[in-house]
């Protein structure tokens, strides 16, 4: 697979892009794969089945790592979920 090096120069900006560990090619692959699985599950089994799976999987992850669950819950508490939803639906390509 061909991914852009996070340290490469952006053609729209002559300065190198800072390396962001959250958006590494590996993390992007993982995130995109999970989202794609959920979309496919919704298409094949319906929205309710997808939501049940997602919630069950989230509970399993939280149970396996309580410190991660706490950190994620704190981070989410600082986010504006409604704005995130609006921005995603109204993103101009």
Buried (B, 14 or more C-beta within 10 A) or exposed (E): EEEEEBEEEEEEEEEEBEEEEEEEEEEEEEEEEEEEBBEEBBEEEEEEEBEEBBEEEEEEEBEEEEEEBEEBEEEEEEEEEEEEEEEEEEEEE
